[in-house]
Each structure stands twice: as structure tokens, then as C-alpha cells.
Amino acid sequence: MDKRENLEQNAYQKELEQELKEGPKSYDDRIIIDGKPFRVPYRTIKEVTFSNVRREELIDLEHSARLQYRLMLLEPVIMAKVEFVKQKITVSFNPSEAENRKPKMSIPELVSFLAKEGVRVEGLPHESRDLDYFKEFYSYFYDPLPIRERPPYGYTQDEWKTMKDEYLAKMQEAKTKNVEKFKEWQHSYAMQHPDLFDIGSAAEKPLTLKERILGKKKQKGDKGFWFHGV
């Protein structure tokens, strides 16, 4: 039983109270899916990538992982990635200019936070871009395409499109030949080992491993047998 006196208020309840306090919003936070409106927490977020981060400041892989964890604890941060080997830090966050009631931050505030963690990125080369939260973030992770088709190694996407049908036809043909070859081998193996198979019936269809252990399924007129302990 949790005996704490000051339990943290439900986040959704806090958001509703904040909306009531601030009054009607002047922006649209809904998207239309199959003709029905759905609310989304963000519309446009920002992604910034800092390159050439000093390895002596990242220290090692373990410290980089801890820094990534601390970045993820920030309310405005949606996703963070700290790459020690590539000396890169990538952060997706809710920018100050975004039209929503979620916690926000700016790039200078992010730079200041990293400096407090011992990683100075001010003045380092960096790239930033706007992301459509629903299309490029939410849909990618939570509603992905069932198949992400890619061309075979060494071929471009255009080359693969022209050769795909022929390639799949050859694969199906090879699969059919392999099945026929395996059935021929089964038949010859049954003929060569009459002590393992009932040639009277198995010459056409060899017994399976289960049938060899448990016996064939009882036919009409057969007495069958019991097998215990399997």
C-alpha cells in the first residue's frame, strides 16, 4: 500500500485543469483519420543533431547512455540519442514556438542543459529541422508499414522493380522442384529400409516420425495399440 501523503496527480487530469485555466485554445490539435477527428499532443516538433562532440566529455559508452537517459527525463524531450562512437547527439523535442500546451524548450536551453552535464556543444556544428509529429514520428514507430521492401544488395530500387516478377517466378519454380526432389528421396528411402516402414502402404507415403513413435492412426478394423509415458 502506498502511504505517501502527496501523491503525484494524474498527468491527464493536470492537463485538463491547465486547459480550463488557460481558456479556449486558438489552434487545432486534431487530425482526421478515416473521416474521424483525433487529438494529437504535438503537430510540429523539432529535431537537432550536434556533431563532433568531444569524446573526452562523453567519457565512455556507459556515461553516454546515462546522458541519454537524463535527456529523456526532460519533459519537452520526446526522443534522444547519444552516440559515443559517432560523437553525435540527436534530440527531438517540443520547441518554444510550438502551438500546444505541452512543456517546451529552445535550442539554447538544450545547450545549457548539456553544459551542466559536462558536455559543451555551443559552437559545434549542428543541424536542426522541423518534424511532422504524426507522419514522421508517431506513424513510423506505432503504425509502421507491414513490409518495408528493399532491393537486394547491389541493386537499385528501379532495377529491382524491373526484375522482381522474374525473380519471384524463378524462386517459386525452384521451390516446387525442391519439394518434388524431396518426395522422390522419401520414396526411395522407404524402399531401401523396409524394416522401418510398412512397404505395403508406406511405399506411396513414408511414415512420419510421429507415426513411427506412436504408431499409425487406427484404421477401420485395426485394433491399434496403447503407448504410455510420452
C-alpha positions, -999 to +999 in steps of 0.1 A: +000+000+000+013+034-009+014+056+022+028+088+006+008+119+016+014+139-016+007+115-045+016+129-079-016+140-097-026+121-128-009+138-158-040+138-180-060+154-151-033+181-148-035+188-185-073+192-184-071+216-154-044+236-173-067+238-203-095+251-182-073+277-166-058+290-199-092+291-216-101+282-252-071+274-275-065+293-307-051+263-326-063+230-339-049+199-322-069+174-342-061+152-373-086+134-395-082+096-399-108+078-419-132+107-416-129+109-378-111+135-357-084+125-332-064+147-309-026+146-311-003+160-284+020+177-310+018+188-346+053+200-354+083+192-333+120+200-338+150+177-342+185+189-336+218+170-342+251+181-327+282+166-344+319+163-334+310+161-297+342+158-277+348+122-266+366+132-235+334+149-224+312+119-233+338+099-214+327+064-225+297+043-236+283+040-201+284+077-194+268+084-229+240+061-220+234+079-187+234+113-206+208+099-230+186+088-200+189+122-184+178+139-216+148+116-218+138+127-183+132+162-196+095+169-201+099+187-235+122+159-249+104+133-270+134+112-281+171+114-275+201+095-289+237+099-277+262+081-300+297+079-283+314+062-313+300+087-339+303+116-315+268+128-321+238+138-300+203+139-316+174+152-297+137+155-307+118+180-285+088+203-283+101+237-294+092+270-277+073+282-308+050+251-310+012+256-306+004+232-278+002+232-240+030+207-235+062+217-218+086+234-243+122+243-246+146+260-271+179+250-286+198+274-262+181+258-232+191+224-245+227+236-250+226+249-214+214+216-200+241+197-218+267+221-205+255+213-169+260+177-177+296+184-187+291+183-225+298+216-242+281+217-277+280+255-281+298+264-313+298+229-326+283+221-360+247+212-357+216+207-379+180+213-370+148+205-388+111+205-382+093+172-380+056+164-386+050+145-353+022+123-366+036+114-400+073+112-392+074+101-356+041+086-343+032+067-375+068+054-380+070+038-346+034+030-337+017+023-370+046+011-393+042-003-428+037-041-426+066-046-450+095-023-457+106-036-491+142-030-500+161-041-531+187-070-529+223-060-522+239-044-552+207-033-570+189+000-571+152+003-564+145+009-601+165-021-611+147-043-586+112-032-599+121-044-634+135-078-622+111-085-593+085-106-611+110-127-629+130-133-597+099-143-577+088-167-606+123-184-605+121-187-567+087-204-569+099-228-596+130-237-576+108-243-545+085-266-565+115-286-578+129-289-543+097-303-530+094-329-558+130-339-553+125-344-515+094-366-521+114-388-545+141-391-519+114-401-493+101-428-516+135-443-523+145-442-487+113-461-477+120-487-504+156-491-491+146-496-455+116-520-453+124-527-417+115-491-408+084-487-430+053-507-438+061-511-475+026-521-483+013-486-477+044-465-470+059-471-504+034-444-516+037-423-484+065-428-459+057-428-422+063-396-403+085-395-372+053-392-350+038-423-367+070-443-362+070-435-325+032-436-317+021-459-345-002-451-374-036-437-369-060-466-364-080-475-395-113-493-396-108-529-385-074-522-368-071-530-331-044-503-327-022-501-295-017-481-264+015-462-257+020-447-223+046-423-209+052-400-238 
